[in-house]
């Protein structure tokens, strides 16, 4: 009974943050038709159609987005290091809520945050500190391999 309660609570937490149906389904195992119906009940409209961004690279098309993704990634790594026993999606929720309080004008949505966390966990991307100024630098996302610090613009 507690497992079912936890699953339903997680569904509501994710849908409340406008997570994509495919993410909620993957994290909870709940059926997609039920998730769509619940989303409509919560928000008064259907969930956004379209595919989920499959990589962090697609989220960093300009410098503003690159900085937002880097900030979220650095925050996620801090939260995850302090709560390693939490389920990964719980750390994403915690980080996303904190991130939105710090930067409410950000266009980063929960689904993008989930993709960033997934890519960090799988090693597709990583965050290192700039050797020049110490700011976080997101690496392994640019096709040309020329990552730069977003603060001092030093090449990695």
PASEBA-1860 file (N, C-alpha, C; in nm, 3 decimals):
! residues 156
1> XXXXXXXX> 0.082/-0.120/0.000/0.000/0.000/0.000/0.087/0.126/0.000 ~ 0.195/0.124/0.077/0.283/0.241/0.081/0.352/0.264/-0.052 ~ 0.386/0.156/-0.121/0.450/0.169/-0.252/0.356/0.238/-0.350 ~ 0.229/0.201/-0.348/0.129/0.262/-0.434/0.111/0.410/-0.399 ~ 0.106/0.440/-0.271/0.093/0.578/-0.227/0.213/0.660/-0.274 ~ 0.333/0.605/-0.259/0.454/0.675/-0.302/0.450/0.700/-0.453 ~ 0.406/0.600/-0.530/0.397/0.615/-0.674/0.299/0.726/-0.712 ~ 0.182/0.728/-0.649/0.082/0.830/-0.680/0.130/0.969/-0.638
9> XXXXXXXX> 0.198/0.976/-0.526/0.253/1.105/-0.480/0.357/1.157/-0.579 ~ 0.442/1.068/-0.626/0.544/1.107/-0.722/0.481/1.151/-0.854 ~ 0.378/1.081/-0.899/0.306/1.121/-1.020/0.256/1.265/-1.005 ~ 0.192/1.294/-0.894/0.138/1.429/-0.873/0.248/1.534/-0.864 ~ 0.358/1.501/-0.796/0.470/1.595/-0.786/0.527/1.627/-0.924 ~ 0.543/1.526/-1.007/0.598/1.547/-1.140/0.502/1.622/-1.230 ~ 0.375/1.583/-1.228/0.276/1.650/-1.312/0.254/1.795/-1.268 ~ 0.265/1.820/-1.140/0.250/1.957/-1.089/0.358/2.048/-1.146
17> XXXXXXXX> 0.474/1.991/-1.176/0.585/2.066/-1.234/0.585/2.062/-1.387 ~ 0.476/2.014/-1.446/0.458/2.008/-1.591/0.558/1.916/-1.660 ~ 0.598/1.808/-1.593/0.689/1.711/-1.654/0.621/1.645/-1.772 ~ 0.699/1.610/-1.872/0.645/1.538/-1.987/0.590/1.404/-1.943 ~ 0.485/1.361/-2.010/0.419/1.235/-1.978/0.518/1.119/-1.989 ~ 0.605/1.122/-2.088/0.701/1.013/-2.106/0.796/1.002/-1.986 ~ 0.832/1.115/-1.926/0.919/1.113/-1.808/0.845/1.056/-1.688 ~ 0.723/1.100/-1.668/0.643/1.052/-1.554/0.620/0.902/-1.568
25> XXXXXXXX> 0.590/0.858/-1.688/0.570/0.715/-1.714/0.697/0.636/-1.683 ~ 0.811/0.687/-1.729/0.939/0.618/-1.706/0.973/0.610/-1.558 ~ 0.947/0.716/-1.483/0.984/0.722/-1.342/0.888/0.647/-1.250 ~ 0.761/0.637/-1.292/0.661/0.579/-1.201/0.597/0.450/-1.253 ~ 0.600/0.429/-1.382/0.536/0.312/-1.439/0.386/0.328/-1.457 ~ 0.333/0.446/-1.426/0.189/0.471/-1.443/0.154/0.473/-1.591 ~ 0.031/0.436/-1.623/-0.009/0.429/-1.764/-0.020/0.569/-1.824 ~ 0.018/0.581/-1.950/0.016/0.711/-2.018/-0.125/0.770/-2.030
33> XXXXXXXX> -0.228/0.690/-2.063/-0.362/0.748/-2.069/-0.407/0.807/-1.933 ~ -0.376/0.737/-1.825/-0.409/0.787/-1.692/-0.332/0.915/-1.661 ~ -0.207/0.920/-1.702/-0.125/1.038/-1.679/-0.178/1.158/-1.757 ~ -0.217/1.136/-1.881/-0.274/1.246/-1.961/-0.402/1.300/-1.899 ~ -0.486/1.208/-1.854/-0.612/1.248/-1.789/-0.584/1.327/-1.661 ~ -0.491/1.281/-1.581/-0.457/1.349/-1.456/-0.397/1.486/-1.485 ~ -0.315/1.495/-1.587/-0.255/1.624/-1.625/-0.366/1.723/-1.661 ~ -0.463/1.679/-1.740/-0.575/1.766/-1.777/-0.654/1.810/-1.655
41> XXXXXXXX> -0.674/1.720/-1.560/-0.746/1.756/-1.437/-0.668/1.858/-1.354 ~ -0.537/1.842/-1.349/-0.454/1.933/-1.269/-0.442/2.072/-1.330 ~ -0.420/2.077/-1.461/-0.386/2.203/-1.526/-0.495/2.260/-1.616 ~ -0.603/2.186/-1.637/-0.712/2.237/-1.719/-0.684/2.237/-1.868 ~ -0.579/2.171/-1.908/-0.544/2.159/-2.050/-0.464/2.031/-2.072 ~ -0.452/1.993/-2.196/-0.376/1.873/-2.228/-0.227/1.899/-2.216 ~ -0.149/1.793/-2.192/-0.004/1.812/-2.187/0.050/1.852/-2.323 ~ 0.166/1.919/-2.324/0.227/1.962/-2.449/0.262/1.842/-2.535
49> XXXXXXXX> 0.229/1.850/-2.663/0.269/1.742/-2.753/0.414/1.761/-2.795 ~ 0.469/1.663/-2.858/0.604/1.674/-2.912/0.701/1.585/-2.837 ~ 0.814/1.569/-2.898/0.917/1.481/-2.844/0.995/1.549/-2.733 ~ 1.044/1.468/-2.645/1.132/1.512/-2.538/1.270/1.539/-2.597 ~ 1.335/1.645/-2.551/1.474/1.669/-2.593/1.556/1.552/-2.541 ~ 1.629/1.488/-2.629/1.700/1.366/-2.589/1.842/1.389/-2.541 ~ 1.893/1.512/-2.553/2.027/1.536/-2.503/2.040/1.678/-2.453 ~ 2.137/1.699/-2.368/2.165/1.831/-2.317/2.214/1.923/-2.427
57> XXXXXXXX> 2.277/1.867/-2.527/2.328/1.947/-2.638/2.216/2.030/-2.703 ~ 2.099/1.971/-2.716/1.986/2.042/-2.773/1.932/2.153/-2.685 ~ 1.969/2.152/-2.558/1.922/2.254/-2.464/2.016/2.373/-2.453 ~ 2.132/2.367/-2.519/2.235/2.469/-2.503/2.267/2.538/-2.635 ~ 2.166/2.578/-2.707/2.187/2.635/-2.841/2.245/2.776/-2.838 ~ 2.226/2.852/-2.731/2.286/2.985/-2.722/2.350/3.002/-2.585 ~ 2.423/3.111/-2.565/2.501/3.129/-2.442/2.411/3.142/-2.319 ~ 2.294/3.206/-2.334/2.203/3.220/-2.220/2.155/3.083/-2.173
65> XXXXXXXX> 2.115/2.998/-2.267/2.070/2.864/-2.233/2.185/2.780/-2.177 ~ 2.304/2.798/-2.235/2.422/2.725/-2.187/2.449/2.759/-2.040 ~ 2.438/2.889/-2.006/2.461/2.931/-1.868/2.354/2.874/-1.774 ~ 2.229/2.873/-1.818/2.121/2.818/-1.735/2.141/2.668/-1.712 ~ 2.176/2.596/-1.816/2.198/2.452/-1.804/2.317/2.424/-1.713 ~ 2.423/2.503/-1.728/2.541/2.487/-1.643/2.506/2.512/-1.497 ~ 2.430/2.617/-1.470/2.390/2.647/-1.332/2.306/2.534/-1.274 ~ 2.209/2.485/-1.352/2.127/2.375/-1.302/2.213/2.252/-1.275
73> XXXXXXXX> 2.303/2.220/-1.368/2.389/2.102/-1.352/2.474/2.113/-1.225 ~ 2.532/2.230/-1.201/2.613/2.250/-1.081/2.527/2.236/-0.955 ~ 2.407/2.291/-0.957/2.316/2.279/-0.842/2.276/2.133/-0.820 ~ 2.246/2.063/-0.929/2.206/1.922/-0.916/2.317/1.839/-0.854 ~ 2.439/1.860/-0.898/2.551/1.783/-0.844/2.569/1.810/-0.695 ~ 2.547/1.933/-0.653/2.557/1.966/-0.510/2.447/1.896/-0.431 ~ 2.324/1.904/-0.479/2.212/1.838/-0.410/2.233/1.687/-0.407 ~ 2.273/1.631/-0.519/2.292/1.486/-0.528/2.404/1.437/-0.435
81> XXXXXXXX> 2.510/1.517/-0.422/2.621/1.476/-0.334/2.580/1.480/-0.187 ~ 2.483/1.565/-0.155/2.436/1.575/-0.016/2.323/1.477/0.015 ~ 2.258/1.426/-0.089/2.147/1.333/-0.072/2.163/1.212/-0.163 ~ 2.273/1.140/-0.155/2.294/1.028/-0.249/2.196/0.913/-0.227 ~ 2.134/0.906/-0.110/2.041/0.797/-0.083/1.903/0.822/-0.145 ~ 1.876/0.947/-0.185/1.748/0.979/-0.247/1.740/0.916/-0.385 ~ 1.619/0.885/-0.425/1.595/0.841/-0.562/1.634/0.957/-0.654 ~ 1.692/0.931/-0.768/1.741/1.037/-0.857/1.634/1.141/-0.888
89> XXXXXXXX> 1.513/1.098/-0.918/1.409/1.193/-0.955/1.374/1.284/-0.836 ~ 1.389/1.237/-0.715/1.366/1.322/-0.598/1.469/1.433/-0.591 ~ 1.593/1.401/-0.625/1.697/1.504/-0.630/1.671/1.604/-0.743 ~ 1.617/1.557/-0.854/1.584/1.648/-0.964/1.474/1.744/-0.919 ~ 1.373/1.692/-0.851/1.264/1.777/-0.800/1.318/1.881/-0.704 ~ 1.399/1.838/-0.608/1.457/1.928/-0.509/1.541/2.036/-0.576 ~ 1.626/1.996/-0.669/1.712/2.091/-0.739/1.632/2.187/-0.825 ~ 1.533/2.135/-0.896/1.451/2.220/-0.983/1.379/2.326/-0.902
97> XXXXXXXX> 1.320/2.288/-0.790/1.250/2.385/-0.706/1.345/2.493/-0.655 ~ 1.464/2.451/-0.611/1.563/2.546/-0.562/1.609/2.637/-0.677 ~ 1.635/2.580/-0.792/1.681/2.654/-0.909/1.578/2.761/-0.949 ~ 1.452/2.724/-0.951/1.347/2.819/-0.990/1.332/2.932/-0.889 ~ 1.361/2.905/-0.761/1.359/3.012/-0.661/1.476/3.107/-0.681 ~ 1.592/3.052/-0.718/1.711/3.135/-0.742/1.700/3.215/-0.871 ~ 1.641/3.156/-0.973/1.635/3.216/-1.104/1.495/3.199/-1.165 ~ 1.396/3.272/-1.111/1.258/3.252/-1.159/1.236/3.290/-1.305
105> XXXXXXXX> 1.322/3.372/-1.361/1.305/3.414/-1.501/1.358/3.311/-1.600 ~ 1.419/3.204/-1.551/1.476/3.102/-1.639/1.369/3.032/-1.721 ~ 1.403/3.000/-1.843/1.312/2.925/-1.930/1.328/2.774/-1.916 ~ 1.419/2.730/-1.832/1.443/2.588/-1.812/1.319/2.525/-1.746 ~ 1.262/2.423/-1.810/1.146/2.357/-1.752/1.189/2.226/-1.686 ~ 1.095/2.160/-1.618/1.130/2.040/-1.543/1.180/1.929/-1.635 ~ 1.120/1.914/-1.750/1.161/1.807/-1.841/1.306/1.827/-1.885 ~ 1.345/1.950/-1.912/1.484/1.979/-1.948/1.575/1.949/-1.830
113> XXXXXXXX> 1.532/1.984/-1.711/1.611/1.956/-1.590/1.632/1.806/-1.574 ~ 1.529/1.728/-1.601/1.540/1.582/-1.591/1.642/1.529/-1.691 ~ 1.641/1.583/-1.814/1.736/1.540/-1.917/1.879/1.573/-1.874 ~ 1.900/1.691/-1.817/2.034/1.730/-1.770/2.080/1.634/-1.662 ~ 1.994/1.605/-1.564/2.030/1.513/-1.456/2.060/1.374/-1.511 ~ 1.981/1.330/-1.605/2.005/1.198/-1.666/2.140/1.194/-1.736 ~ 2.171/1.299/-1.811/2.299/1.304/-1.882/2.416/1.313/-1.786 ~ 2.400/1.381/-1.674/2.506/1.384/-1.572/2.527/1.246/-1.513
121> XXXXXXXX> 2.418/1.177/-1.483/2.427/1.044/-1.422/2.485/0.939/-1.515 ~ 2.462/0.954/-1.644/2.514/0.856/-1.739/2.654/0.892/-1.788 ~ 2.704/1.009/-1.753/2.837/1.050/-1.794/2.845/1.114/-1.931 ~ 2.732/1.143/-1.993/2.734/1.210/-2.123/2.789/1.351/-2.111 ~ 2.764/1.412/-1.997/2.817/1.546/-1.968/2.877/1.543/-1.829 ~ 2.960/1.642/-1.802/3.013/1.657/-1.667/3.039/1.804/-1.641 ~ 3.054/1.838/-1.516/3.083/1.975/-1.476/3.220/1.975/-1.410 ~ 3.307/2.063/-1.458/3.439/2.081/-1.398/3.453/2.230/-1.365
129> XXXXXXXX> 3.550/2.261/-1.281/3.574/2.400/-1.248/3.676/2.459/-1.344 ~ 3.653/2.582/-1.384/3.744/2.654/-1.472/3.878/2.671/-1.400 ~ 3.986/2.641/-1.471/4.119/2.655/-1.411/4.156/2.800/-1.386 ~ 4.092/2.890/-1.458/4.125/3.032/-1.446/4.047/3.102/-1.335 ~ 3.914/3.083/-1.332/3.831/3.158/-1.235/3.757/3.068/-1.136 ~ 3.755/2.939/-1.159/3.690/2.846/-1.066/3.541/2.826/-1.089 ~ 3.483/2.892/-1.189/3.340/2.878/-1.218/3.313/2.740/-1.280 ~ 3.192/2.687/-1.261/3.158/2.559/-1.322/3.156/2.569/-1.475
137> XXXXXXXX> 3.206/2.466/-1.541/3.205/2.459/-1.687/3.145/2.324/-1.726 ~ 3.044/2.329/-1.812/2.978/2.209/-1.860/3.056/2.158/-1.980 ~ 3.100/2.032/-1.975/3.179/1.981/-2.086/3.113/1.858/-2.148 ~ 3.163/1.822/-2.266/3.115/1.708/-2.344/2.980/1.733/-2.408 ~ 2.947/1.859/-2.436/2.820/1.884/-2.502/2.836/1.950/-2.638 ~ 2.948/2.014/-2.660/2.967/2.083/-2.787/3.026/1.989/-2.890 ~ 2.975/1.997/-3.010/3.025/1.911/-3.117/3.169/1.943/-3.152 ~ 3.207/2.070/-3.143/3.342/2.107/-3.180/3.443/2.082/-3.068
145> XXXXXXXX> 3.395/2.045/-2.950/3.482/2.014/-2.838/3.553/2.134/-2.777 ~ 3.505/2.254/-2.807/3.569/2.375/-2.757/3.484/2.439/-2.648 ~ 3.474/2.373/-2.535/3.399/2.429/-2.425/3.474/2.549/-2.369 ~ 3.398/2.652/-2.330/3.455/2.772/-2.272/3.385/2.802/-2.142 ~ 3.458/2.863/-2.052/3.399/2.909/-1.927/3.301/3.020/-1.961 ~ 3.181/3.015/-1.909/3.080/3.117/-1.938/3.106/3.246/-1.860 ~ 3.197/3.241/-1.762/3.227/3.360/-1.682/3.346/3.436/-1.739 ~ 3.460/3.370/-1.754/3.581/3.440/-1.799/3.615/3.410/-1.945
153> XXXX> 3.538/3.328/-2.011/3.552/3.285/-2.152/3.684/3.217/-2.183 ~ 3.750/3.162/-2.082/3.872/3.086/-2.105/3.835/2.952/-2.167 ~ 3.907/2.913/-2.270/3.885/2.782/-2.333/3.931/2.672/-2.239 ~ 3.860/2.562/-2.240/3.895/2.447/-2.155/4.007/2.372/-2.220
END
